[in-house]
Amino acid sequence: MLDAFHLRLAPDMSSWLKTFLQKPKKGPKPSGNNATESSPPFPSPLAGRRSCTSASGLTDSPKQASPASLVSTNSDDSIRWSKPYDVCICHNEGDLDFVELLVSYLESQPERFRCFLQPRDAAPGGAVVTELCDAVQNSHCWVLLITPHFLTDPWCRYQMHHALTEAPMANGRTIPVLKDLNRKDYPRELRCIYYINVAIWEASFKQIKETLIRYLQELDQNSSRRD
């Protein structure tokens, strides 16, 4: 249950929280591995495979003006569209409920972040190694959800190492998110990168959003300087 502290979050979170509070209780849990125990405040990102969104596809959706909006990176000639996804969420399947809420939040924002979510977006029949590598290479940023499940998952660690190989000096491109884990268990490979600690999940979602906005804006600005 959310208390008064949660409702004093930044204005851009208030309408989302109201939607969450007014969400009717979910009926019986559907069958299938992708089912979650409670309804997220947005449509489930696992409802179907979402094709990669193009610049023209985004212009069909209304954009809300806000100080943090990606005005430049939403333009058709932005370097943002050089990759199919803005962010890849690297996680263990045991943390899927939390990840589904995060993806729903990011994809519902005015910036319409394009998220790679492996259960939804990986090609059926594709080789695991190939899919993991492609997910990293086809995304501007990578959120690594570091949990006890993550640390024992060899595929998660493989994807983490691949991301670090792609961008050893992260500068916001690699975003570690620490959840249900002691600080001392934070992977040594990531200790040169600041992480987001999940205490209040709504606040951590906002931090992730702001990090993505900052990185994509800087990416566009650097591209403009080179031109």
Secondary structure, DSSP 4 states (H G I P E B T S, - for coil): ---TTGGGS-HHHHHHHHHHHHPPPP-SPPSSTT--SS--SS--GGGSPPPPPPHHHHHTS-----TT--TGGGSTT-GGGGSSEEEEEE--GGGHHHHHHHHHHHHTSTT---EEEHHHHSPTT--HHHHHHHHHHTEEEEEEEE-HHHHT-HHHHHHHHHHHHH-SS-TTSEEEEE-S--GGGS-GGGTTS--EE-SSHHHHHHHHHHHHHHHHHHHHHHHHHH-
